[in-house]
Amino acid sequence: MYEAGAIAFVTHEEGRIVADVSVGAPRPWEYQYFLKDHLGNVRVTFSEKKMVTPYSATMEPSTNADFSNYTNRSVVTAFNHTPSGTYSQLLNGGATTGQIGLARSLAVNGGDIVDLEVYAKYTAPSGTSANLTGIFSALASAFALNSAGPAGTIDGVTAYNAFSGVYGSGPIIGSSSWDPSAPKAYLNYILFDANFTLVDFGFNQVTTSSAEDMTPPYTPHDYLNLKVKVKQAGYLYVYVSNENPTLTDVYFDDMKITHHASAVQQINNYYAFGLQQGSNGFAKQGLVNQPLGYNGKEQQDELDLGWADYGARMYQSDIGRWGVVDPLADKSRRWSVYTYGFDNPVRFIDPDGMDGESTTGSAESSAGNDDIDIGYGQTLSRKNFSGAVDVVVGTNTSITQNKNASSSNKNSNEGTGGSQWDKSEFESGFSKDDPQQSERPDLGRVGNSYRLGLSTDFQKSLFEQYWLGSAKNFELLKSQFDDIVTTAFSQGRFRTINETTLNGQNVIGVTIGFYGSEEYARALGTATIYIDYQGNPVGFRDDYDFNPLPWGERSYPNEVLTRIINSDGQAWGAKSFQITYP
């Protein structure tokens, strides 16, 4: 990608390659990678480059580029910590130069970790009072804060005013926070966000264990350390101080700051239709512009329009609409030519600005553009995936089947209110003189007579296991599953269609009349065949039972038959079970 006539970066499938011109870089380029969500939105940009920057001050050289306020070098060897060294920094608490010592300011980003450390000793406090009212002026001088400098910079007027608001009234570490038996000398940090609002501050006080009486062997140094975990982009100021109320000589040496820069370069969060949430995310300071965002498309910043380039069209995420007519408008006649993602951007994307695609299956599975070919000369219409089924057989015939049977199927003997039935009327059909009664006398008259009416050994086996309560949930063989699919799909015995999931896969559940005729299916209920969005059968579920339904849900004869089997089956220990595939 070019910017201002030069290559800014090169994109690849997993992210991009940017130039690395940093001092000491092992190679002139840096690999950055994108973390994307299911919609292709670039959520996080991170680098493979590990950035650890140390800053140190041993006080041995006469100058130091890593720290400001590199002054007051003491040559008293008892306070030196550097091996084979001589020098340390002396802060006596005096108002001019004795209150603030070594200082360093850093621009930081969310995810950064900054380790701070310094070694310290002190001598017995004097009885002379220290004037701490000028501590803000001492800090401003140490960090070179400019009351007339550029706003928003690390040392400009905004930073100056932020420090003034915090330290203008004097030291901020109260008596409840310090050890009264030790000098008020600290390793400190103060952290502001990118707008110079105070976010955090911390300190570590010198302890009494480092009091030096100048008698060999000398007292070991006190090791002061802090760890700063940065949660958002901003500015970190680190310094050592002597804020004791009476003049006290405190010596600091071997100060070190280690800045572990986060690998995260940019975080983007979006509203549903793609508008980026400006207050919920960040871009690393100094980051080479990374314009790929929503759906992985380039965000145009010319004229501050905020459009995204999809190729065929420009998308306006602030209103969730395309700027021009859909080039394939005839393919999606049920939708506005300016609509993005079928008005469901959580599931659908439009890779090139021409046609929507589902991220969980076929785009038209819910959008309603085309049909699903399930074989056997039939397709499922996608106009409505709930309730009654619209099945297209071949190319000409449309069949709509509703769950409820017509009230004309009810028998006139149903009784007042449609809630009475005559069990003896139907038991008379289970004749004791039936020549086949002896086939399974152990099922009783009702169970055996019902079994004899079934057409296949598989159906008979299922009923026997139900009637005797001996069945456990079991999985169909592949051949049995294939036979059920063939029978159901070839006869078009569909009832309802719903989108659902099966074993974590997005599928279409097609309820069918399972074991026999449509009337028989109404007596037993229905099973469900699951197909994927290419029309391939992938699963089956059925609860084998004889549960009654409210009168009118089934035809009258079948409802009475169901209730007889349900009632008599209880005496035989009948138990429902589930049939599955896979």
VEXLO-316724 format. One record per residue (C-alpha): residue in three letters; y, x, z. Coordinates in steps of 0.25 Angstrom, whole numbers, padded with zeros to 4 digits, always signed. Each point is the difference from the previous one (the first is absolute). Layout:
// residues N
ALA,Y,X,Z .
...
***
This chain:
// residues 582
MET,+0000,+0000,+0000 .
TYR,+0014,+0005,-0004 .
GLU,+0012,-0001,+0008 .
ALA,+0014,+0006,-0005 .
GLY,-0008,+0006,-0012 .
ALA,-0010,+0008,+0008 .
ILE,-0014,-0003,+0005 .
ALA,+0001,-0005,+0014 .
PHE,-0015,-0002,+0002 .
VAL,-0013,-0003,-0007 .
THR,-0008,-0012,+0003 .
HIS,-0015,+0000,+0001 .
GLU,-0011,-0011,+0004 .
GLU,+0001,+0003,+0015 .
GLY,+0015,+0004,+0001 .
ARG,+0009,+0010,-0006 .
ILE,+0003,+0015,-0001 .
VAL,+0014,+0005,+0004 .
ALA,+0007,+0013,-0001 .
ASP,+0000,+0008,+0013 .
VAL,+0012,+0010,+0001 .
SER,-0001,+0002,+0015 .
VAL,+0001,+0014,+0006 .
GLY,-0014,+0006,+0001 .
ALA,-0007,-0011,-0008 .
PRO,-0014,+0005,-0004 .
ARG,+0001,-0007,-0014 .
PRO,+0012,-0006,-0008 .
TRP,-0006,-0014,+0001 .
GLU,-0004,-0010,+0011 .
TYR,-0010,-0011,-0001 .
GLN,+0004,-0013,+0006 .
TYR,-0009,-0012,+0001 .
PHE,+0002,-0015,+0000 .
LEU,-0007,-0010,+0010 .
LYS,+0000,-0014,-0007 .
ASP,-0004,-0013,+0005 .
HIS,-0009,-0010,-0008 .
LEU,+0012,-0004,-0009 .
GLY,+0003,+0014,-0004 .
ASN,+0012,+0001,+0009 .
VAL,+0003,+0014,+0004 .
ARG,+0001,-0001,+0015 .
VAL,+0000,+0015,+0004 .
THR,+0003,+0013,-0008 .
PHE,-0005,+0012,+0007 .
SER,-0001,+0015,-0003 .
GLU,-0012,+0009,+0001 .
LYS,+0009,+0011,+0004 .
LYS,+0000,+0003,+0015 .
MET,+0014,+0004,+0004 .
VAL,+0001,+0007,+0014 .
THR,+0014,+0007,+0002 .
PRO,+0002,+0009,+0012 .
TYR,+0013,+0004,+0006 .
SER,+0001,+0011,+0010 .
ALA,+0010,+0008,+0009 .
THR,-0005,+0012,+0007 .
MET,+0015,+0004,+0003 .
GLU,-0004,+0014,-0004 .
PRO,+0008,+0001,-0014 .
SER,+0015,-0001,+0001 .
THR,+0000,-0012,-0009 .
ASN,-0009,-0012,-0003 .
ALA,+0000,-0010,-0011 .
ASP,-0009,-0010,+0006 .
PHE,+0008,-0004,+0012 .
SER,+0015,-0002,+0002 .
ASN,+0007,+0004,+0013 .
TYR,-0007,+0013,+0000 .
THR,+0009,+0006,+0011 .
ASN,+0000,+0006,+0014 .
ARG,-0012,+0010,-0003 .
SER,-0003,+0006,+0014 .
VAL,-0007,+0014,+0001 .
VAL,-0006,-0002,+0014 .
THR,-0014,+0004,-0003 .
ALA,-0005,-0009,+0012 .
PHE,+0003,-0012,-0008 .
ASN,-0005,+0004,-0014 .
HIS,-0013,-0007,-0004 .
THR,-0002,+0007,-0014 .
PRO,-0011,+0011,+0000 .
SER,+0007,+0013,-0001 .
GLY,+0013,-0007,+0000 .
THR,+0013,+0001,+0008 .
TYR,+0009,-0013,-0002 .
SER,+0001,-0014,+0004 .
GLN,+0011,-0010,+0000 .
LEU,+0008,-0002,+0013 .
LEU,+0006,-0014,+0003 .
ASN,+0008,+0000,+0013 .
GLY,+0005,-0014,+0000 .
GLY,+0014,+0004,-0003 .
ALA,+0009,-0010,-0007 .
THR,+0003,+0009,-0012 .
THR,-0013,+0006,-0006 .
GLY,-0010,-0002,+0012 .
GLN,-0005,-0014,-0001 .
ILE,-0006,-0001,-0014 .
GLY,-0009,+0011,-0006 .
LEU,-0009,+0001,-0012 .
ALA,+0001,-0012,-0009 .
ARG,-0007,-0005,-0013 .
SER,+0002,-0014,-0008 .
LEU,-0011,-0005,-0009 .
ALA,-0001,-0011,-0010 .
VAL,-0013,-0007,+0003 .
ASN,-0008,-0011,-0006 .
GLY,-0010,-0011,+0006 .
GLY,-0013,+0007,+0003 .
ASP,+0006,+0014,+0003 .
ILE,-0004,+0007,+0012 .
VAL,+0009,+0011,+0006 .
ASP,-0005,+0009,+0011 .
LEU,+0010,+0007,+0009 .
GLU,-0001,+0011,+0010 .
VAL,+0008,+0011,+0007 .
TYR,-0002,+0009,+0012 .
ALA,+0009,+0000,+0012 .
LYS,+0004,+0007,+0013 .
TYR,+0012,-0002,+0010 .
THR,+0006,+0007,+0012 .
ALA,+0005,-0007,+0013 .
PRO,+0011,-0010,-0003 .
SER,+0014,+0004,+0005 .
GLY,+0010,-0009,+0008 .
THR,+0010,-0001,-0011 .
SER,+0001,-0014,-0006 .
ALA,-0002,-0001,-0015 .
ASN,+0009,-0009,-0009 .
LEU,-0009,-0008,-0009 .
THR,+0010,-0010,-0005 .
GLY,+0001,+0009,-0013 .
ILE,-0015,-0001,-0003 .
PHE,+0003,-0009,-0013 .
SER,+0009,+0011,-0005 .
ALA,-0010,+0011,+0003 .
LEU,-0011,-0008,-0008 .
ALA,+0010,-0003,-0012 .
SER,+0003,+0015,-0001 .
ALA,-0015,+0004,+0001 .
PHE,-0004,-0010,-0011 .
ALA,+0013,+0003,-0008 .
LEU,+0003,-0015,+0000 .
ASN,+0012,-0003,-0008 .
SER,+0009,-0012,+0004 .
ALA,+0006,+0000,-0014 .
GLY,-0013,+0004,-0008 .
PRO,-0007,-0009,-0010 .
ALA,-0006,-0013,+0006 .
GLY,-0015,-0002,+0001 .
THR,-0003,+0015,+0000 .
ILE,-0007,+0008,+0011 .
ASP,+0013,+0007,+0004 .
GLY,+0010,-0010,-0005 .
VAL,+0009,-0010,+0007 .
THR,-0011,-0011,+0002 .
ALA,-0008,+0011,+0008 .
TYR,+0012,+0004,+0008 .
ASN,+0003,-0014,+0004 .
ALA,-0014,-0003,+0003 .
PHE,+0000,+0012,+0010 .
SER,+0013,-0004,+0005 .
GLY,-0006,-0014,+0004 .
VAL,-0011,+0006,+0007 .
TYR,+0006,+0012,+0007 .
GLY,+0015,-0003,+0000 .
SER,-0001,-0004,+0015 .
GLY,-0008,+0013,+0004 .
PRO,-0015,+0003,+0002 .
ILE,-0010,-0011,-0002 .
ILE,-0011,+0005,+0008 .
GLY,+0001,-0008,+0013 .
SER,-0004,+0005,+0014 .
SER,-0012,-0010,+0000 .
SER,-0006,+0008,-0011 .
TRP,+0002,+0015,+0005 .
ASP,-0007,+0008,+0010 .
PRO,+0012,+0003,+0011 .
SER,-0007,+0013,+0004 .
ALA,+0001,+0007,-0013 .
PRO,+0012,+0003,-0009 .
LYS,+0004,-0011,-0010 .
ALA,-0003,+0008,-0012 .
TYR,-0008,-0006,-0011 .
LEU,-0007,+0001,-0014 .
ASN,+0006,-0012,-0006 .
TYR,-0001,-0009,-0013 .
ILE,+0008,-0012,-0005 .
LEU,-0005,-0008,-0011 .
PHE,+0009,-0010,-0009 .
ASP,-0005,-0009,-0011 .
ALA,+0006,+0002,-0014 .
ASN,+0012,-0009,+0004 .
PHE,+0002,+0009,+0012 .
THR,-0004,-0010,+0010 .
LEU,-0007,+0006,+0012 .
VAL,-0015,-0001,+0000 .
ASP,-0005,+0009,+0010 .
PHE,+0003,+0012,+0009 .
GLY,-0008,+0009,+0009 .
PHE,+0001,+0012,+0009 .
ASN,-0009,+0010,+0008 .
GLN,+0006,+0006,+0012 .
VAL,-0001,+0014,+0005 .
THR,-0009,+0000,+0013 .
THR,+0001,+0008,+0013 .
SER,-0012,+0009,-0004 .
SER,+0009,+0008,-0009 .
ALA,+0011,+0004,+0010 .
GLU,+0002,+0015,-0001 .
ASP,+0004,+0009,+0012 .
MET,+0000,+0013,-0009 .
THR,-0011,+0006,+0008 .
PRO,-0011,+0006,-0008 .
PRO,-0010,-0005,-0003 .
TYR,+0009,-0010,-0007 .
THR,-0003,-0015,+0000 .
PRO,-0007,-0006,-0012 .
HIS,+0009,-0008,-0009 .
ASP,+0000,-0015,+0000 .
TYR,-0006,-0006,-0013 .
LEU,+0008,-0012,-0004 .
ASN,-0006,-0009,-0012 .
LEU,+0002,-0013,-0006 .
LYS,-0007,-0008,-0012 .
VAL,+0009,-0009,-0008 .
LYS,-0008,-0011,-0008 .
VAL,+0010,-0006,-0011 .
LYS,-0002,-0014,-0004 .
GLN,+0011,-0002,-0010 .
ALA,+0009,+0009,-0008 .
GLY,+0012,+0006,+0007 .
TYR,+0006,+0012,+0007 .
LEU,-0006,+0009,+0011 .
TYR,+0009,+0009,+0009 .
VAL,-0006,+0010,+0009 .
TYR,+0006,+0009,+0010 .
VAL,+0000,+0007,+0013 .
SER,+0010,-0003,+0011 .
ASN,+0004,+0004,+0014 .
GLU,+0006,-0013,+0006 .
ASN,-0001,+0004,+0015 .
PRO,+0012,-0005,+0009 .
THR,+0002,+0014,+0005 .
LEU,+0000,+0013,-0008 .
THR,-0014,+0006,-0002 .
ASP,-0005,+0011,-0009 .
VAL,-0011,-0006,-0008 .
TYR,-0007,+0009,-0011 .
PHE,-0007,-0006,-0013 .
ASP,-0009,+0008,-0009 .
ASP,-0010,-0001,-0012 .
MET,+0005,-0014,-0004 .
LYS,-0009,-0006,-0011 .
ILE,+0001,-0013,-0008 .
THR,-0012,-0004,-0009 .
HIS,+0002,-0011,-0009 .
HIS,-0012,-0007,-0006 .
ALA,+0005,-0008,-0011 .
SER,-0008,-0012,-0003 .
ALA,-0008,-0001,-0013 .
VAL,+0006,-0014,-0002 .
GLN,+0011,+0001,-0010 .
GLN,+0003,-0015,-0002 .
ILE,-0004,-0013,+0006 .
ASN,+0003,-0013,-0008 .
ASN,-0002,-0015,+0005 .
TYR,+0002,-0012,-0008 .
TYR,+0002,-0015,+0001 .
ALA,-0010,-0008,-0007 .
PHE,+0007,+0000,-0014 .
GLY,+0003,+0015,+0000 .
LEU,+0014,+0001,+0006 .
GLN,-0001,+0013,+0009 .
GLN,+0004,-0001,+0014 .
GLY,+0011,+0009,+0002 .
SER,-0001,+0001,+0015 .
ASN,-0015,+0001,+0001 .
GLY,-0003,+0014,-0006 .
PHE,+0006,+0013,-0003 .
ALA,+0001,+0011,-0010 .
LYS,+0000,+0014,+0004 .
GLN,+0013,+0008,+0000 .
GLY,+0001,+0008,-0013 .
LEU,-0012,-0007,-0006 .
VAL,+0000,+0001,-0015 .
ASN,+0002,-0014,-0005 .
GLN,-0012,-0008,+0001 .
PRO,+0003,-0013,-0008 .
LEU,-0014,-0006,-0002 .
GLY,-0002,-0011,+0010 .
TYR,-0004,-0015,-0001 .
ASN,-0013,-0001,-0009 .
GLY,+0002,+0015,-0002 .
LYS,+0011,-0003,-0010 .
GLU,+0013,+0008,-0002 .
GLN,+0012,-0006,+0007 .
GLN,+0012,+0001,-0008 .
ASP,+0013,+0004,+0007 .
GLU,+0010,+0000,-0012 .
LEU,+0011,-0010,+0003 .
ASP,-0006,-0002,+0014 .
LEU,-0009,-0012,-0006 .
GLY,-0012,+0003,+0007 .
TRP,-0009,-0004,-0012 .
ALA,-0015,+0005,-0001 .
ASP,-0004,+0005,-0014 .
TYR,-0014,-0007,-0003 .
GLY,+0000,+0004,-0015 .
ALA,+0001,-0013,-0007 .
ARG,+0011,-0006,+0010 .
MET,+0009,+0004,+0011 .
TYR,-0004,-0007,+0014 .
GLN,+0011,-0004,+0010 .
SER,-0007,+0001,+0013 .
ASP,+0012,-0006,+0008 .
ILE,-0002,-0014,-0007 .
GLY,-0015,+0002,-0003 .
ARG,+0002,-0003,-0015 .
TRP,+0000,+0007,-0013 .
GLY,+0013,+0002,-0008 .
VAL,-0006,-0005,-0013 .
VAL,-0010,-0009,-0006 .
ASP,-0015,+0003,+0001 .
PRO,-0005,+0006,-0013 .
LEU,-0013,-0007,+0002 .
ALA,+0006,-0013,+0005 .
ASP,-0010,-0008,-0009 .
LYS,-0012,+0005,+0009 .
SER,+0006,-0005,+0013 .
ARG,+0006,-0013,-0004 .
ARG,-0002,-0006,+0014 .
TRP,+0010,+0010,+0005 .
SER,+0015,+0003,-0002 .
VAL,+0002,+0012,-0009 .
TYR,+0008,+0007,+0010 .
THR,-0010,-0002,+0012 .
TYR,-0006,+0013,+0006 .
GLY,-0014,+0001,+0004 .
PHE,-0003,-0015,-0001 .
ASP,+0009,-0002,+0012 .
ASN,-0010,+0007,+0008 .
PRO,+0004,+0015,+0001 .
VAL,-0009,+0003,+0012 .
ARG,-0012,-0002,-0010 .
PHE,+0005,+0002,-0014 .
ILE,+0007,+0011,-0007 .
ASP,+0005,+0002,-0014 .
PRO,-0003,+0014,-0005 .
ASP,+0009,+0000,-0012 .
GLY,+0009,-0012,+0001 .
MET,-0009,-0009,-0010 .
ASP,-0011,-0006,+0008 .
GLY,-0005,-0002,+0014 .
GLU,-0012,+0006,+0006 .
SER,-0007,-0003,+0013 .
THR,-0002,+0012,+0010 .
THR,-0013,-0007,+0005 .
GLY,-0006,-0005,-0012 .
SER,+0003,-0007,-0013 .
ALA,+0015,-0004,-0001 .
GLU,-0003,-0013,-0006 .
SER,-0009,-0004,+0011 .
SER,+0011,-0006,+0008 .
ALA,+0011,+0000,-0011 .
GLY,-0007,-0010,-0008 .
ASN,+0001,+0006,-0014 .
ASP,-0014,+0002,-0006 .
ASP,-0014,-0005,+0004 .
ILE,-0012,+0007,+0006 .
ASP,-0012,+0001,-0009 .
ILE,-0013,-0002,+0009 .
GLY,-0010,+0000,-0012 .
TYR,-0009,-0012,-0003 .
GLY,+0011,-0005,-0010 .
GLN,+0009,-0003,+0012 .
THR,+0013,+0005,+0005 .
LEU,+0008,-0003,+0013 .
SER,+0014,-0005,-0002 .
ARG,+0010,+0007,+0009 .
LYS,+0010,-0011,+0000 .
ASN,-0004,-0004,+0014 .
PHE,-0009,+0008,+0010 .
SER,-0001,-0010,+0011 .
GLY,-0006,-0015,+0000 .
ALA,-0006,-0006,-0012 .
VAL,-0006,+0010,-0011 .
ASP,+0005,+0000,-0014 .
VAL,-0012,+0006,-0008 .
VAL,+0001,+0002,-0015 .
VAL,-0014,-0001,-0006 .
GLY,+0000,+0007,-0014 .
THR,+0013,-0001,-0007 .
ASN,+0002,-0016,+0000 .
THR,-0005,-0007,+0013 .
SER,+0007,-0001,+0013 .
ILE,-0007,-0004,+0012 .
THR,+0007,-0004,+0013 .
GLN,-0009,-0002,+0012 .
ASN,+0005,-0005,+0013 .
LYS,-0007,+0001,+0014 .
ASN,+0001,-0014,+0004 .
ALA,-0010,-0010,-0006 .
SER,+0006,-0013,-0005 .
SER,-0001,-0011,+0010 .
SER,-0008,-0008,-0011 .
ASN,-0012,+0008,+0004 .
LYS,-0001,-0006,+0013 .
ASN,-0011,-0010,+0003 .
SER,+0005,-0014,+0004 .
ASN,-0009,+0001,+0012 .
GLU,+0009,+0011,+0006 .
GLY,+0005,-0011,+0010 .
THR,+0014,-0003,+0006 .
GLY,+0009,+0012,-0001 .
GLY,-0010,+0008,-0008 .
SER,-0006,+0006,+0013 .
GLN,-0014,-0007,+0002 .
TRP,-0013,+0003,-0007 .
ASP,-0014,-0004,+0001 .
LYS,-0010,+0011,+0002 .
SER,-0012,-0008,-0002 .
GLU,+0005,-0004,-0014 .
PHE,-0002,+0014,-0004 .
GLU,-0012,+0004,+0009 .
SER,-0008,-0010,-0008 .
GLY,+0001,+0009,-0012 .
PHE,-0008,+0010,+0008 .
SER,-0013,-0007,-0002 .
LYS,-0012,+0003,+0008 .
ASP,-0009,-0003,-0012 .
ASP,+0006,+0011,-0008 .
PRO,-0011,+0008,-0006 .
GLN,+0007,+0013,+0001 .
GLN,+0003,-0002,+0015 .
SER,-0011,+0009,+0004 .
GLU,+0007,+0012,-0007 .
ARG,+0008,+0003,+0013 .
PRO,-0003,-0009,+0011 .
ASP,+0005,+0009,+0010 .
LEU,+0014,-0003,-0004 .
GLY,-0001,-0015,+0003 .
ARG,+0002,-0012,-0008 .
VAL,+0015,+0002,-0003 .
GLY,-0001,+0015,-0002 .
ASN,-0012,+0000,-0009 .
SER,+0005,-0011,-0008 .
TYR,+0014,+0006,-0002 .
ARG,-0007,+0014,-0003 .
LEU,-0009,-0007,-0011 .
GLY,+0013,-0005,-0007 .
LEU,+0005,+0015,-0002 .
SER,-0002,+0006,-0014 .
THR,-0003,+0015,+0003 .
ASP,-0008,+0008,+0009 .
PHE,+0013,+0007,+0004 .
GLN,+0006,-0013,+0004 .
LYS,-0012,-0004,+0008 .
SER,-0001,+0013,+0007 .
LEU,+0015,-0001,+0005 .
PHE,-0002,-0014,+0005 .
GLU,-0013,+0003,+0007 .
GLN,+0007,+0012,+0008 .
TYR,+0012,-0010,+0003 .
TRP,-0009,-0011,+0005 .
LEU,-0009,+0009,+0009 .
GLY,+0012,+0008,+0005 .
SER,-0007,+0013,-0004 .
ALA,+0011,+0005,-0010 .
LYS,+0009,+0012,+0003 .
ASN,+0012,+0003,-0008 .
PHE,-0005,+0008,-0013 .
GLU,+0004,+0006,-0012 .
LEU,-0004,-0005,-0014 .
LEU,-0007,+0009,-0009 .
LYS,+0007,+0005,-0013 .
SER,-0009,-0009,-0008 .
GLN,+0003,-0012,+0008 .
PHE,+0015,+0002,+0000 .
ASP,+0000,+0002,-0015 .
ASP,-0008,-0014,-0001 .
ILE,+0010,-0007,+0008 .
VAL,+0012,+0006,-0008 .
THR,-0007,-0004,-0013 .
THR,-0003,-0014,+0004 .
ALA,+0014,-0003,+0006 .
PHE,+0008,+0007,-0011 .
SER,-0008,-0006,-0011 .
GLN,+0001,-0014,+0005 .
GLY,+0015,+0002,+0004 .
ARG,-0003,-0006,+0014 .
PHE,+0013,+0005,+0006 .
ARG,+0008,-0007,+0011 .
THR,+0011,+0008,+0005 .
ILE,+0006,+0014,-0002 .
ASN,+0007,+0009,+0010 .
GLU,+0005,+0014,+0001 .
THR,-0006,+0007,+0011 .
THR,-0007,+0013,+0004 .
LEU,-0014,+0005,+0001 .
ASN,-0004,+0013,+0007 .
GLY,+0014,+0005,-0001 .
GLN,+0001,-0004,-0015 .
ASN,+0010,-0010,-0006 .
VAL,-0009,-0011,-0007 .
ILE,+0000,-0014,-0004 .
GLY,-0009,-0010,+0007 .
VAL,-0006,-0011,-0008 .
THR,-0006,-0011,+0007 .
ILE,-0012,-0006,-0007 .
GLY,-0011,-0011,+0001 .
PHE,-0011,+0010,+0004 .
TYR,-0015,-0005,-0001 .
GLY,-0001,-0012,-0009 .
SER,+0008,-0011,-0006 .
GLU,+0015,-0003,+0004 .
GLU,-0005,-0012,+0008 .
TYR,-0009,+0010,+0008 .
ALA,+0011,+0010,+0002 .
ARG,+0008,-0012,+0006 .
ALA,-0011,-0002,+0010 .
LEU,-0002,+0014,+0004 .
GLY,+0014,+0005,-0002 .
THR,+0004,+0012,-0008 .
ALA,-0002,+0015,-0001 .
THR,+0010,+0011,-0005 .
ILE,-0001,+0010,-0011 .
TYR,+0010,+0012,+0000 .
ILE,+0004,+0006,-0013 .
ASP,+0010,+0011,-0002 .
TYR,+0012,-0001,-0009 .
GLN,-0008,+0005,-0012 .
GLY,-0009,-0012,+0001 .
ASN,-0012,+0007,+0006 .
PRO,-0008,-0007,+0011 .
VAL,+0000,+0009,+0012 .
GLY,-0005,-0008,+0012 .
PHE,-0005,-0013,+0006 .
ARG,+0001,-0008,+0013 .
ASP,-0006,-0013,+0005 .
ASP,-0002,-0007,+0013 .
TYR,-0013,-0007,-0002 .
ASP,+0001,-0013,+0009 .
PHE,+0001,-0015,-0001 .
ASN,+0013,-0003,+0007 .
PRO,+0005,-0014,-0001 .
LEU,+0014,-0002,-0006 .
PRO,+0010,-0012,+0002 .
TRP,-0005,-0012,-0008 .
GLY,+0005,+0001,-0014 .
GLU,+0000,+0015,-0001 .
ARG,-0014,-0002,-0007 .
SER,-0007,-0011,-0007 .
TYR,-0005,-0010,+0010 .
PRO,-0015,+0002,-0003 .
ASN,+0002,+0015,+0001 .
GLU,+0007,-0001,+0013 .
VAL,-0011,-0008,+0007 .
LEU,-0010,+0009,-0005 .
THR,+0008,+0012,+0006 .
ARG,+0001,-0007,+0013 .
ILE,-0015,-0004,+0001 .
ILE,-0004,+0015,-0003 .
ASN,+0010,+0005,+0010 .
SER,-0005,-0010,+0011 .
ASP,-0015,+0001,-0002 .
GLY,+0002,+0015,-0002 .
GLN,+0005,+0002,+0014 .
ALA,-0013,-0005,+0006 .
TRP,-0007,+0011,-0009 .
GLY,+0009,+0011,+0005 .
ALA,+0007,+0001,-0013 .
LYS,+0011,+0011,-0001 .
SER,+0010,+0003,-0010 .
PHE,+0001,+0015,-0006 .
GLN,+0008,+0008,-0010 .
ILE,-0004,+0005,-0013 .
THR,+0008,+0012,-0006 .
TYR,+0000,+0010,-0011 .
PRO,+0002,+0011,+0002 .
***
